[in-house]
Amino acid sequence: MSDSEIQARVAATRKELENTLDAIEDKLNVPKQVGKLTKKAEASFDKNPVPWLAGGAAVAVGIVSLVAWALSSDD
């Protein structure tokens, strides 16, 4: 293997390592991931809000039920 071939392989390996580290950094960047998730949720809500509203109503009913149960229990 010639010196220029070795240099080319080293450069390619460095570039691959750089890309891998960038991808890992992107995945571990929590604020960036939260931003992506928020945008995805907003797009989903804008497309069809009914499931989001139904889910919110179900959570509200569950919380009210738990509070009512806690207040009426004989503990």
GROMACS elastic network, one bead per residue, 0.5 to 0.9 nm:
[ bonds ]
;  ai    aj funct       b0    kb
    1     4     6  0.83076   500
    1     5     6  0.62523   500
    1     6     6  0.68054   500
    2     5     6  0.52419   500
    2     6     6  0.63624   500
    2     7     6  0.87185   500
    3     6     6  0.51139   500
    3     7     6  0.61872   500
    3     8     6  0.86366   500
    4     7     6  0.50026   500
    4     8     6  0.61266   500
    4     9     6  0.86293   500
    5     8     6  0.50431   500
    5     9     6  0.61943   500
    5    10     6  0.85792   500
    6     9     6  0.51029   500
    6    10     6  0.61172   500
    6    11     6  0.85631   500
    7    10     6  0.50684   500
    7    11     6  0.61162   500
    7    12     6  0.85692   500
    8    11     6  0.51050   500
    8    12     6  0.61133   500
    8    13     6  0.85355   500
    9    12     6  0.50492   500
    9    13     6  0.60209   500
    9    14     6  0.84958   500
   10    13     6  0.50743   500
   10    14     6  0.60803   500
   10    15     6  0.85865   500
   11    14     6  0.50977   500
   11    15     6  0.61964   500
   11    16     6  0.86320   500
   12    15     6  0.51209   500
   12    16     6  0.61826   500
   12    17     6  0.86089   500
   13    16     6  0.50408   500
   13    17     6  0.60995   500
   13    18     6  0.85045   500
   14    17     6  0.50415   500
   14    18     6  0.60564   500
   14    19     6  0.86094   500
   15    19     6  0.62013   500
   15    20     6  0.86054   500
   16    19     6  0.51286   500
   16    20     6  0.61796   500
   16    21     6  0.86509   500
   17    20     6  0.50247   500
   17    21     6  0.61061   500
   17    22     6  0.84958   500
   18    21     6  0.52006   500
   18    22     6  0.61128   500
   18    23     6  0.86214   500
   19    22     6  0.50713   500
   19    23     6  0.61940   500
   19    24     6  0.86864   500
   20    23     6  0.51096   500
   20    24     6  0.62464   500
   20    25     6  0.86024   500
   21    24     6  0.50337   500
   21    25     6  0.60409   500
   21    26     6  0.84867   500
   22    25     6  0.50600   500
   22    26     6  0.60991   500
   22    27     6  0.86826   500
   23    26     6  0.50468   500
   23    27     6  0.62809   500
   23    28     6  0.87063   500
   24    27     6  0.51498   500
   24    28     6  0.61961   500
   24    29     6  0.85829   500
   25    28     6  0.51710   500
   25    29     6  0.60347   500
   26    29     6  0.52853   500
   26    30     6  0.84764   500
   26    32     6  0.75223   500
   26    33     6  0.79081   500
   27    30     6  0.75503   500
   27    32     6  0.84239   500
   27    33     6  0.70657   500
   28    31     6  0.89856   500
   28    32     6  0.86328   500
   28    33     6  0.79201   500
   29    32     6  0.54680   500
   29    33     6  0.62597   500
   29    34     6  0.87509   500
   30    33     6  0.50361   500
   30    34     6  0.60438   500
   30    35     6  0.85000   500
   31    34     6  0.50816   500
   31    35     6  0.61352   500
   31    36     6  0.86816   500
   32    35     6  0.50543   500
   32    36     6  0.63020   500
   32    37     6  0.86938   500
   33    36     6  0.50531   500
   33    37     6  0.61663   500
   33    38     6  0.85196   500
   34    37     6  0.50236   500
   34    38     6  0.59906   500
   34    39     6  0.85715   500
   35    38     6  0.50369   500
   35    39     6  0.61997   500
   35    40     6  0.85824   500
   36    39     6  0.52072   500
   36    40     6  0.61901   500
   36    41     6  0.86583   500
   37    40     6  0.50182   500
   37    41     6  0.61080   500
   37    42     6  0.85445   500
   38    41     6  0.50895   500
   38    42     6  0.60778   500
   38    43     6  0.85432   500
   39    42     6  0.50843   500
   39    43     6  0.61262   500
   39    44     6  0.85628   500
   40    43     6  0.51617   500
   40    44     6  0.61938   500
   40    45     6  0.86662   500
   41    45     6  0.61086   500
   41    46     6  0.85304   500
   42    45     6  0.50471   500
   42    46     6  0.60582   500
   42    47     6  0.85182   500
   43    46     6  0.50677   500
   43    47     6  0.61074   500
   43    48     6  0.86792   500
   44    47     6  0.51141   500
   44    48     6  0.62053   500
   44    49     6  0.73879   500
   44    52     6  0.87547   500
   45    48     6  0.52575   500
   45    50     6  0.80127   500
   45    51     6  0.82438   500
   45    52     6  0.66271   500
   45    53     6  0.89950   500
   46    49     6  0.61783   500
   48    51     6  0.70998   500
   48    52     6  0.79974   500
   49    52     6  0.52887   500
   49    53     6  0.61275   500
   49    54     6  0.85961   500
   50    53     6  0.51443   500
   50    54     6  0.60330   500
   50    55     6  0.84830   500
   51    54     6  0.50282   500
   51    55     6  0.59755   500
   51    56     6  0.84759   500
   52    55     6  0.50910   500
   52    56     6  0.61079   500
   52    57     6  0.85649   500
   53    56     6  0.50391   500
   53    57     6  0.61021   500
   53    58     6  0.85567   500
   54    57     6  0.50662   500
   54    58     6  0.61361   500
   54    59     6  0.86589   500
   55    58     6  0.50284   500
   55    59     6  0.62178   500
   55    60     6  0.85889   500
   56    59     6  0.51391   500
   56    60     6  0.61639   500
   56    61     6  0.86375   500
   57    60     6  0.50194   500
   57    61     6  0.61364   500
   57    62     6  0.85436   500
   58    61     6  0.51139   500
   58    62     6  0.61413   500
   58    63     6  0.86727   500
   59    62     6  0.50101   500
   59    63     6  0.61985   500
   59    64     6  0.86213   500
   60    63     6  0.51603   500
   60    64     6  0.61542   500
   60    65     6  0.84758   500
   61    64     6  0.51539   500
   61    65     6  0.59939   500
   61    66     6  0.85801   500
   62    65     6  0.50447   500
   62    66     6  0.61656   500
   62    67     6  0.86404   500
   63    66     6  0.51148   500
   63    67     6  0.61814   500
   63    68     6  0.85429   500
   64    67     6  0.51405   500
   64    68     6  0.60571   500
   64    69     6  0.84881   500
   65    68     6  0.50948   500
   65    69     6  0.60077   500
   65    70     6  0.84997   500
   66    69     6  0.50453   500
   66    70     6  0.60396   500
   66    71     6  0.85360   500
   67    70     6  0.50759   500
   67    71     6  0.61148   500
   67    72     6  0.85724   500
   68    71     6  0.51506   500
   68    72     6  0.60983   500
   68    73     6  0.85363   500
   69    72     6  0.52023   500
   69    73     6  0.59621   500
   70    73     6  0.54215   500
   70    74     6  0.86361   500
   70    75     6  0.87092   500
   71    74     6  0.83774   500
   72    75     6  0.89734   500
